[in-house]
Amino acid sequence: MGKKGSIYYQLSGSLKSQQAFGQSKHQIKHKAIEAARAAGLSGSDVWDAMNKAIFDAGIFSYETYKNYHKVAREFSDYCKRNGVTGNLEKARELVPEYLKQGIRNKSVWSVKLDRAGLRKAFKDHDIAREVEIPKRKKENITRSRRAPLTVINEKNKNVIEFTKATGLRRRELATVRAKDIYTFENKLFVHVSHGKGGKERDVPVLSGHQDQVLKIVQNHESNDRIFKDLPTTGLHFYRREYAQERYRELGREKDHEREIIREISHDLGHARIDVVTTYYL
């Protein structure tokens, strides 16, 4: 961290030096737990040792690295506006106020991402620990930052309603057939036979949209594709609406935040929950 240059140059260099793409976080976690227990630690001390080992190991995914890189750039701009252009220790002193400003102006998830990114960039897991980030409230989820579909006609109404109800990607909507809609234990699902990476999944239809989905499907034969002509843009807005409504729906059933996010990640067809927290919630 002693390398001279702009704040951004130093922070981005720090992040680059921590790239650990392809390494197994699971293996690092497992080894850290074994080492902690062998050292006689127990309870929360084992948890702390595991988290420290993961933090010290670096950045495991390119997507996370890219997000942290963006955080470093935005924080560097903030430093420049406050007269700090090359002194990293002075920049470090600005981190708490930067996060507090974020609490006033950003979503909770965005502030948590800022904190995580800056802790990595400064290689300090305890930086700004005194700043209390409020708990996320399900009723205050930020709405989509992408523009919705602007041309609304009878054909697009069904596409919009189906996307809001299921959260399917455009290419998944293009292949879904009437026979893929089914009921299990009084709940409606859509079977996606070929999602991202060729993976199958079964997606729950939002409770308040089940009748509308059945109405859309009712005039199709079993093997008919439901949508033959889809708009090229604007559908991601409604995919994100699905994720946010699903968050509220699951919040009425489950207590654990991480469990909720993991289930939404599965429903959307994403392998990593950080993609969902960053881009959908």
Short mmCIF file of the C-alpha atoms (twelve columns), coordinates in Angstrom:
data_MODEL
# 
_entry.id   MODEL 
# 
loop_
_atom_site.group_PDB 
_atom_site.id 
_atom_site.type_symbol 
_atom_site.label_atom_id 
_atom_site.label_alt_id 
_atom_site.label_comp_id 
_atom_site.label_asym_id 
_atom_site.label_seq_id 
_atom_site.Cartn_x 
_atom_site.Cartn_y 
_atom_site.Cartn_z 
_atom_site.pdbx_PDB_model_num 
ATOM 1   C CA . MET A 1   0.000   0.000   0.000   1 
ATOM 2   C CA . GLY A 2   3.010   2.307   0.076   1 
ATOM 3   C CA . LYS A 3   3.118   2.620   -3.704  1 
ATOM 4   C CA . LYS A 4   2.898   6.286   -4.749  1 
ATOM 5   C CA . GLY A 5   0.344   7.667   -7.152  1 
ATOM 6   C CA . SER A 6   -3.283  8.793   -7.046  1 
ATOM 7   C CA . ILE A 7   -5.670  7.300   -4.497  1 
ATOM 8   C CA . TYR A 8   -7.373  5.405   -7.289  1 
ATOM 9   C CA . TYR A 9   -4.068  4.074   -8.630  1 
ATOM 10  C CA . GLN A 10  -3.062  2.784   -5.218  1 
ATOM 11  C CA . LEU A 11  -6.441  1.254   -4.353  1 
ATOM 12  C CA . SER A 12  -6.910  -0.387  -7.745  1 
ATOM 13  C CA . GLY A 13  -3.373  -1.767  -7.505  1 
ATOM 14  C CA . SER A 14  -4.163  -3.218  -4.118  1 
ATOM 15  C CA . LEU A 15  -7.282  -4.918  -5.486  1 
ATOM 16  C CA . LYS A 16  -5.376  -6.287  -8.468  1 
ATOM 17  C CA . SER A 17  -2.750  -7.798  -6.165  1 
ATOM 18  C CA . GLN A 18  -5.495  -9.725  -4.345  1 
ATOM 19  C CA . GLN A 19  -6.959  -11.484 -7.378  1 
ATOM 20  C CA . ALA A 20  -7.513  -15.126 -6.480  1 
ATOM 21  C CA . PHE A 21  -9.787  -16.177 -9.315  1 
ATOM 22  C CA . GLY A 22  -10.289 -19.913 -9.495  1 
ATOM 23  C CA . GLN A 23  -9.265  -20.638 -5.923  1 
ATOM 24  C CA . SER A 24  -11.726 -22.585 -3.808  1 
ATOM 25  C CA . LYS A 25  -13.251 -20.501 -1.062  1 
ATOM 26  C CA . HIS A 26  -14.741 -23.683 0.371   1 
ATOM 27  C CA . GLN A 27  -11.310 -25.288 0.808   1 
ATOM 28  C CA . ILE A 28  -9.898  -22.171 2.468   1 
ATOM 29  C CA . LYS A 29  -12.871 -22.024 4.791   1 
ATOM 30  C CA . HIS A 30  -12.564 -25.716 5.678   1 
ATOM 31  C CA . LYS A 31  -8.824  -25.491 6.370   1 
ATOM 32  C CA . ALA A 32  -9.290  -22.379 8.501   1 
ATOM 33  C CA . ILE A 33  -11.950 -24.077 10.619  1 
ATOM 34  C CA . GLU A 34  -9.745  -27.139 11.118  1 
ATOM 35  C CA . ALA A 35  -6.756  -24.957 12.075  1 
ATOM 36  C CA . ALA A 36  -8.837  -22.900 14.506  1 
ATOM 37  C CA . ARG A 37  -10.192 -25.991 16.242  1 
ATOM 38  C CA . ALA A 38  -6.729  -27.545 16.361  1 
ATOM 39  C CA . ALA A 39  -5.571  -24.364 18.103  1 
ATOM 40  C CA . GLY A 40  -8.234  -24.845 20.762  1 
ATOM 41  C CA . LEU A 41  -10.650 -22.194 19.540  1 
ATOM 42  C CA . SER A 42  -14.401 -22.627 19.726  1 
ATOM 43  C CA . GLY A 43  -17.679 -20.817 19.067  1 
ATOM 44  C CA . SER A 44  -17.452 -17.339 17.560  1 
ATOM 45  C CA . ASP A 45  -13.642 -17.467 17.647  1 
ATOM 46  C CA . VAL A 46  -13.710 -20.208 15.000  1 
ATOM 47  C CA . TRP A 47  -16.072 -18.085 12.906  1 
ATOM 48  C CA . ASP A 48  -13.767 -15.051 13.227  1 
ATOM 49  C CA . ALA A 49  -10.708 -17.105 12.259  1 
ATOM 50  C CA . MET A 50  -12.519 -18.488 9.224   1 
ATOM 51  C CA . ASN A 51  -13.640 -15.036 8.058   1 
ATOM 52  C CA . LYS A 52  -10.117 -13.659 8.483   1 
ATOM 53  C CA . ALA A 53  -8.662  -16.501 6.421   1 
ATOM 54  C CA . ILE A 54  -11.164 -15.880 3.634   1 
ATOM 55  C CA . PHE A 55  -10.511 -12.127 3.736   1 
ATOM 56  C CA . ASP A 56  -6.730  -12.610 3.627   1 
ATOM 57  C CA . ALA A 57  -6.968  -15.106 0.749   1 
ATOM 58  C CA . GLY A 58  -8.057  -12.436 -1.719  1 
ATOM 59  C CA . ILE A 59  -10.900 -11.874 -4.196  1 
ATOM 60  C CA . PHE A 60  -12.322 -15.093 -5.614  1 
ATOM 61  C CA . SER A 61  -14.564 -13.937 -8.463  1 
ATOM 62  C CA . TYR A 62  -14.059 -11.523 -11.337 1 
ATOM 63  C CA . GLU A 63  -17.542 -10.055 -10.811 1 
ATOM 64  C CA . THR A 64  -16.686 -9.176  -7.208  1 
ATOM 65  C CA . TYR A 65  -13.360 -7.722  -8.322  1 
ATOM 66  C CA . LYS A 66  -15.154 -5.563  -10.908 1 
ATOM 67  C CA . ASN A 67  -17.626 -4.305  -8.281  1 
ATOM 68  C CA . TYR A 68  -14.832 -3.468  -5.839  1 
ATOM 69  C CA . HIS A 69  -12.937 -1.697  -8.601  1 
ATOM 70  C CA . LYS A 70  -15.977 0.541   -9.162  1 
ATOM 71  C CA . VAL A 71  -16.141 1.243   -5.417  1 
ATOM 72  C CA . ALA A 72  -12.467 2.260   -5.437  1 
ATOM 73  C CA . ARG A 73  -13.045 4.664   -8.314  1 
ATOM 74  C CA . GLU A 74  -16.073 6.313   -6.700  1 
ATOM 75  C CA . PHE A 75  -14.298 6.629   -3.343  1 
ATOM 76  C CA . SER A 76  -11.223 8.108   -5.053  1 
ATOM 77  C CA . ASP A 77  -13.422 10.748  -6.676  1 
ATOM 78  C CA . TYR A 78  -14.858 11.520  -3.238  1 
ATOM 79  C CA . CYS A 79  -11.338 11.893  -1.842  1 
ATOM 80  C CA . LYS A 80  -10.389 14.279  -4.644  1 
ATOM 81  C CA . ARG A 81  -13.462 16.425  -3.963  1 
ATOM 82  C CA . ASN A 82  -12.325 16.608  -0.351  1 
ATOM 83  C CA . GLY A 83  -8.782  17.624  -1.190  1 
ATOM 84  C CA . VAL A 84  -7.062  14.245  -0.739  1 
ATOM 85  C CA . THR A 85  -5.231  13.208  -3.906  1 
ATOM 86  C CA . GLY A 86  -2.250  11.012  -3.007  1 
ATOM 87  C CA . ASN A 87  -2.048  10.363  0.709   1 
ATOM 88  C CA . LEU A 88  -3.545  6.946   1.392   1 
ATOM 89  C CA . GLU A 89  -3.595  7.393   5.163   1 
ATOM 90  C CA . LYS A 90  -5.563  10.613  4.771   1 
ATOM 91  C CA . ALA A 91  -7.897  8.774   2.441   1 
ATOM 92  C CA . ARG A 92  -8.382  6.038   5.033   1 
ATOM 93  C CA . GLU A 93  -9.600  8.695   7.487   1 
ATOM 94  C CA . LEU A 94  -12.373 9.638   5.046   1 
ATOM 95  C CA . VAL A 95  -13.857 6.138   4.849   1 
ATOM 96  C CA . PRO A 96  -16.243 6.435   7.848   1 
ATOM 97  C CA . GLU A 97  -17.763 9.698   6.626   1 
ATOM 98  C CA . TYR A 98  -17.999 8.322   3.091   1 
ATOM 99  C CA . LEU A 99  -20.037 5.365   4.363   1 
ATOM 100 C CA . LYS A 100 -22.225 7.600   6.534   1 
ATOM 101 C CA . GLN A 101 -22.963 9.726   3.480   1 
ATOM 102 C CA . GLY A 102 -23.862 6.527   1.628   1 
ATOM 103 C CA . ILE A 103 -26.291 5.533   4.393   1 
ATOM 104 C CA . ARG A 104 -28.139 8.798   3.774   1 
ATOM 105 C CA . ASN A 105 -28.221 8.456   -0.011  1 
ATOM 106 C CA . LYS A 106 -27.940 4.784   -1.014  1 
ATOM 107 C CA . SER A 107 -29.574 1.436   -0.376  1 
ATOM 108 C CA . VAL A 108 -28.275 -0.683  2.484   1 
ATOM 109 C CA . TRP A 109 -26.854 -3.249  0.052   1 
ATOM 110 C CA . SER A 110 -24.928 -0.533  -1.817  1 
ATOM 111 C CA . VAL A 111 -23.384 0.745   1.412   1 
ATOM 112 C CA . LYS A 112 -22.406 -2.794  2.421   1 
ATOM 113 C CA . LEU A 113 -20.787 -3.264  -0.978  1 
ATOM 114 C CA . ASP A 114 -18.885 0.016   -0.515  1 
ATOM 115 C CA . ARG A 115 -17.656 -1.096  2.896   1 
ATOM 116 C CA . ALA A 116 -16.595 -4.535  1.649   1 
ATOM 117 C CA . GLY A 117 -14.807 -3.063  -1.348  1 
ATOM 118 C CA . LEU A 118 -12.940 -0.467  0.695   1 
ATOM 119 C CA . ARG A 119 -11.930 -3.005  3.318   1 
ATOM 120 C CA . LYS A 120 -10.431 -5.115  0.544   1 
ATOM 121 C CA . ALA A 121 -8.771  -2.145  -1.142  1 
ATOM 122 C CA . PHE A 122 -7.198  -0.985  2.121   1 
ATOM 123 C CA . LYS A 123 -6.538  -4.596  3.188   1 
ATOM 124 C CA . ASP A 124 -8.162  -3.828  6.525   1 
ATOM 125 C CA . HIS A 125 -11.105 -5.946  7.639   1 
ATOM 126 C CA . ASP A 126 -11.817 -3.581  10.543  1 
ATOM 127 C CA . ILE A 127 -11.874 -0.267  8.696   1 
ATOM 128 C CA . ALA A 128 -14.894 1.892   9.612   1 
ATOM 129 C CA . ARG A 129 -16.106 -0.725  12.095  1 
ATOM 130 C CA . GLU A 130 -17.585 2.079   14.194  1 
ATOM 131 C CA . VAL A 131 -20.051 2.946   11.405  1 
ATOM 132 C CA . GLU A 132 -23.347 1.184   12.024  1 
ATOM 133 C CA . ILE A 133 -25.131 0.273   8.814   1 
ATOM 134 C CA . PRO A 134 -28.884 -0.015  9.390   1 
ATOM 135 C CA . LYS A 135 -30.651 -3.294  8.757   1 
ATOM 136 C CA . ARG A 136 -32.353 -3.639  5.415   1 
ATOM 137 C CA . LYS A 137 -36.150 -3.385  5.529   1 
ATOM 138 C CA . LYS A 138 -38.132 -5.480  3.105   1 
ATOM 139 C CA . GLU A 139 -40.636 -2.679  2.468   1 
ATOM 140 C CA . ASN A 140 -37.893 -0.243  1.415   1 
ATOM 141 C CA . ILE A 141 -36.302 -2.129  -1.474  1 
ATOM 142 C CA . THR A 142 -34.971 0.173   -4.183  1 
ATOM 143 C CA . ARG A 143 -36.861 -0.157  -7.439  1 
ATOM 144 C CA . SER A 144 -35.235 -1.095  -10.714 1 
ATOM 145 C CA . ARG A 145 -32.575 1.199   -12.142 1 
ATOM 146 C CA . ARG A 146 -33.200 -0.078  -15.682 1 
ATOM 147 C CA . ALA A 147 -35.901 1.364   -17.908 1 
ATOM 148 C CA . PRO A 148 -39.051 -0.736  -18.337 1 
ATOM 149 C CA . LEU A 149 -40.555 -1.758  -21.649 1 
ATOM 150 C CA . THR A 150 -41.997 1.413   -23.142 1 
ATOM 151 C CA . VAL A 151 -44.215 0.075   -25.952 1 
ATOM 152 C CA . ILE A 152 -47.222 -1.430  -24.211 1 
ATOM 153 C CA . ASN A 153 -49.729 -3.272  -26.406 1 
ATOM 154 C CA . GLU A 154 -51.896 -6.324  -25.867 1 
ATOM 155 C CA . LYS A 155 -49.095 -8.701  -26.861 1 
ATOM 156 C CA . ASN A 156 -46.531 -7.058  -24.584 1 
ATOM 157 C CA . LYS A 157 -48.930 -6.969  -21.642 1 
ATOM 158 C CA . ASN A 158 -48.818 -10.755 -21.422 1 
ATOM 159 C CA . VAL A 159 -45.027 -10.812 -21.711 1 
ATOM 160 C CA . ILE A 160 -44.697 -8.186  -18.973 1 
ATOM 161 C CA . GLU A 161 -47.129 -9.972  -16.670 1 
ATOM 162 C CA . PHE A 162 -45.425 -13.330 -17.189 1 
ATOM 163 C CA . THR A 163 -41.952 -11.854 -16.561 1 
ATOM 164 C CA . LYS A 164 -43.127 -10.079 -13.411 1 
ATOM 165 C CA . ALA A 165 -44.659 -13.347 -12.225 1 
ATOM 166 C CA . THR A 166 -41.693 -15.628 -12.964 1 
ATOM 167 C CA . GLY A 167 -38.519 -13.555 -13.382 1 
ATOM 168 C CA . LEU A 168 -37.448 -15.517 -16.471 1 
ATOM 169 C CA . ARG A 169 -34.728 -14.222 -18.796 1 
ATOM 170 C CA . ARG A 170 -35.722 -13.185 -22.303 1 
ATOM 171 C CA . ARG A 171 -34.155 -16.275 -23.894 1 
ATOM 172 C CA . GLU A 172 -35.956 -18.458 -21.327 1 
ATOM 173 C CA . LEU A 173 -39.261 -16.779 -22.175 1 
ATOM 174 C CA . ALA A 174 -38.602 -17.583 -25.832 1 
ATOM 175 C CA . THR A 175 -38.462 -21.334 -25.153 1 
ATOM 176 C CA . VAL A 176 -41.025 -21.840 -22.384 1 
ATOM 177 C CA . ARG A 177 -43.988 -23.999 -23.427 1 
ATOM 178 C CA . ALA A 178 -47.454 -24.429 -21.963 1 
ATOM 179 C CA . LYS A 179 -46.525 -27.867 -20.604 1 
ATOM 180 C CA . ASP A 180 -43.759 -26.248 -18.519 1 
ATOM 181 C CA . ILE A 181 -46.354 -24.598 -16.276 1 
ATOM 182 C CA . TYR A 182 -47.431 -26.978 -13.529 1 
ATOM 183 C CA . THR A 183 -48.854 -27.122 -10.027 1 
ATOM 184 C CA . PHE A 184 -47.138 -28.797 -7.084  1 
ATOM 185 C CA . GLU A 185 -48.517 -28.733 -3.532  1 
ATOM 186 C CA . ASN A 186 -51.025 -26.020 -4.480  1 
ATOM 187 C CA . LYS A 187 -48.304 -23.745 -5.863  1 
ATOM 188 C CA . LEU A 188 -47.673 -22.835 -9.490  1 
ATOM 189 C CA . PHE A 189 -44.219 -23.353 -11.034 1 
ATOM 190 C CA . VAL A 190 -42.474 -22.865 -14.368 1 
ATOM 191 C CA . HIS A 191 -39.939 -25.475 -15.427 1 
ATOM 192 C CA . VAL A 192 -36.919 -23.980 -17.213 1 
ATOM 193 C CA . SER A 193 -35.305 -26.794 -19.174 1 
ATOM 194 C CA . HIS A 194 -32.314 -24.882 -20.492 1 
ATOM 195 C CA . GLY A 195 -31.335 -21.859 -18.398 1 
ATOM 196 C CA . LYS A 196 -27.998 -20.084 -18.122 1 
ATOM 197 C CA . GLY A 197 -25.164 -22.579 -18.489 1 
ATOM 198 C CA . GLY A 198 -27.629 -25.210 -19.705 1 
ATOM 199 C CA . LYS A 199 -28.979 -25.730 -16.183 1 
ATOM 200 C CA . GLU A 200 -32.546 -26.758 -15.383 1 
ATOM 201 C CA . ARG A 201 -34.559 -25.179 -12.605 1 
ATOM 202 C CA . ASP A 202 -38.126 -24.863 -11.366 1 
ATOM 203 C CA . VAL A 203 -39.272 -21.322 -10.727 1 
ATOM 204 C CA . PRO A 204 -42.147 -20.507 -8.325  1 
ATOM 205 C CA . VAL A 205 -44.750 -18.123 -9.717  1 
ATOM 206 C CA . LEU A 206 -45.432 -15.202 -7.362  1 
ATOM 207 C CA . SER A 207 -48.550 -15.860 -5.301  1 
ATOM 208 C CA . GLY A 208 -50.474 -12.813 -6.503  1 
ATOM 209 C CA . HIS A 209 -49.820 -13.586 -10.193 1 
ATOM 210 C CA . GLN A 210 -50.771 -17.250 -10.492 1 
ATOM 211 C CA . ASP A 211 -54.259 -16.674 -11.930 1 
ATOM 212 C CA . GLN A 212 -52.888 -14.307 -14.568 1 
ATOM 213 C CA . VAL A 213 -50.221 -16.808 -15.635 1 
ATOM 214 C CA . LEU A 214 -52.827 -19.550 -15.975 1 
ATOM 215 C CA . LYS A 215 -54.971 -17.198 -18.055 1 
ATOM 216 C CA . ILE A 216 -52.030 -16.490 -20.392 1 
ATOM 217 C CA . VAL A 217 -51.363 -20.201 -20.846 1 
ATOM 218 C CA . GLN A 218 -54.942 -21.486 -21.105 1 
ATOM 219 C CA . ASN A 219 -55.363 -21.063 -24.879 1 
ATOM 220 C CA . HIS A 220 -52.120 -22.875 -25.770 1 
ATOM 221 C CA . GLU A 221 -51.648 -26.544 -26.556 1 
ATOM 222 C CA . SER A 222 -49.270 -28.467 -24.312 1 
ATOM 223 C CA . ASN A 223 -46.267 -28.237 -26.633 1 
ATOM 224 C CA . ASP A 224 -46.928 -24.675 -27.843 1 
ATOM 225 C CA . ARG A 225 -44.419 -21.974 -27.090 1 
ATOM 226 C CA . ILE A 226 -46.165 -19.286 -25.073 1 
ATOM 227 C CA . PHE A 227 -44.280 -16.367 -26.633 1 
ATOM 228 C CA . LYS A 228 -43.169 -16.347 -30.262 1 
ATOM 229 C CA . ASP A 229 -42.254 -12.676 -30.665 1 
ATOM 230 C CA . LEU A 230 -40.537 -10.928 -27.770 1 
ATOM 231 C CA . PRO A 231 -39.383 -7.298  -27.381 1 
ATOM 232 C CA . THR A 232 -35.613 -6.924  -27.568 1 
ATOM 233 C CA . THR A 233 -35.239 -4.606  -24.549 1 
ATOM 234 C CA . GLY A 234 -36.987 -3.558  -21.358 1 
ATOM 235 C CA . LEU A 235 -37.820 -6.953  -19.850 1 
ATOM 236 C CA . HIS A 236 -34.990 -6.970  -17.278 1 
ATOM 237 C CA . PHE A 237 -36.883 -4.271  -15.349 1 
ATOM 238 C CA . TYR A 238 -39.652 -6.786  -14.637 1 
ATOM 239 C CA . ARG A 239 -37.213 -9.603  -13.882 1 
ATOM 240 C CA . ARG A 240 -35.843 -7.367  -11.154 1 
ATOM 241 C CA . GLU A 241 -39.371 -6.591  -9.937  1 
ATOM 242 C CA . TYR A 242 -39.888 -10.351 -9.558  1 
ATOM 243 C CA . ALA A 243 -36.758 -10.630 -7.401  1 
ATOM 244 C CA . GLN A 244 -37.882 -7.800  -5.147  1 
ATOM 245 C CA . GLU A 245 -41.416 -9.120  -4.744  1 
ATOM 246 C CA . ARG A 246 -40.032 -12.616 -4.121  1 
ATOM 247 C CA . TYR A 247 -37.843 -11.105 -1.396  1 
ATOM 248 C CA . ARG A 248 -40.943 -9.755  0.331   1 
ATOM 249 C CA . GLU A 249 -42.815 -13.022 -0.160  1 
ATOM 250 C CA . LEU A 250 -40.023 -15.128 1.335   1 
ATOM 251 C CA . GLY A 251 -39.526 -12.611 4.125   1 
ATOM 252 C CA . ARG A 252 -42.955 -13.593 5.411   1 
ATOM 253 C CA . GLU A 253 -41.851 -17.227 5.557   1 
ATOM 254 C CA . LYS A 254 -38.184 -17.194 6.593   1 
ATOM 255 C CA . ASP A 255 -36.137 -15.402 9.252   1 
ATOM 256 C CA . HIS A 256 -32.629 -15.700 7.823   1 
ATOM 257 C CA . GLU A 257 -31.590 -13.134 5.229   1 
ATOM 258 C CA . ARG A 258 -28.933 -15.279 3.609   1 
ATOM 259 C CA . GLU A 259 -31.353 -18.170 3.175   1 
ATOM 260 C CA . ILE A 260 -33.819 -15.828 1.451   1 
ATOM 261 C CA . ILE A 261 -31.192 -14.428 -0.921  1 
ATOM 262 C CA . ARG A 262 -29.917 -17.921 -1.754  1 
ATOM 263 C CA . GLU A 263 -33.429 -19.042 -2.727  1 
ATOM 264 C CA . ILE A 264 -33.996 -15.965 -4.899  1 
ATOM 265 C CA . SER A 265 -30.629 -16.600 -6.551  1 
ATOM 266 C CA . HIS A 266 -31.804 -20.097 -7.470  1 
ATOM 267 C CA . ASP A 267 -35.137 -18.787 -8.769  1 
ATOM 268 C CA . LEU A 268 -33.360 -16.308 -11.048 1 
ATOM 269 C CA . GLY A 269 -30.862 -18.914 -12.245 1 
ATOM 270 C CA . HIS A 270 -27.754 -17.346 -10.725 1 
ATOM 271 C CA . ALA A 271 -25.006 -19.405 -9.106  1 
ATOM 272 C CA . ARG A 272 -23.753 -16.610 -6.825  1 
ATOM 273 C CA . ILE A 273 -25.840 -14.652 -4.356  1 
ATOM 274 C CA . ASP A 274 -23.662 -11.523 -4.658  1 
ATOM 275 C CA . VAL A 275 -24.999 -11.029 -8.202  1 
ATOM 276 C CA . VAL A 276 -28.540 -10.917 -6.807  1 
ATOM 277 C CA . THR A 277 -27.734 -8.537  -3.955  1 
ATOM 278 C CA . THR A 278 -25.807 -6.193  -6.247  1 
ATOM 279 C CA . TYR A 279 -28.020 -6.089  -9.338  1 
ATOM 280 C CA . TYR A 280 -31.511 -7.119  -8.269  1 
ATOM 281 C CA . LEU A 281 -32.068 -6.002  -4.686  1 
# 
